[in-house]
């Protein structure tokens, strides 16, 4: 179940809804989500939301959210050092040394694509 985030939803709920819209095999950044939600500069809060996303009733593909350089900065929140990378690689995203390869090619910008 995916819906477009509404202003009356909590910030975390809005983050989760945007993350659910990230297409399979694509990634976005914490900052891109924050900017889309009108909270440019709140990338860290988006990260906190991703850290708590496992508590949601409907799945949140938090593995598709990385830092602005394409680094898997949140990988330690996945219960194992390689799980985030494995999830991305299962979707066809190439990762080397915790860095997404061809980052601009797989980057999904909600400001442009929603």
Secondary structure, 3 states (H helix, E strand, C coil): CCCCCCCCCCHHHHHHHHHHCCCCCCEEEHHHHHHHCCCCCCHHHHHHHHHCHHHCCCCCCHHHEECCCCECCCHHHHCCCCHHHHHHHHCCCCEECCEECCHHHHECCHHHHC
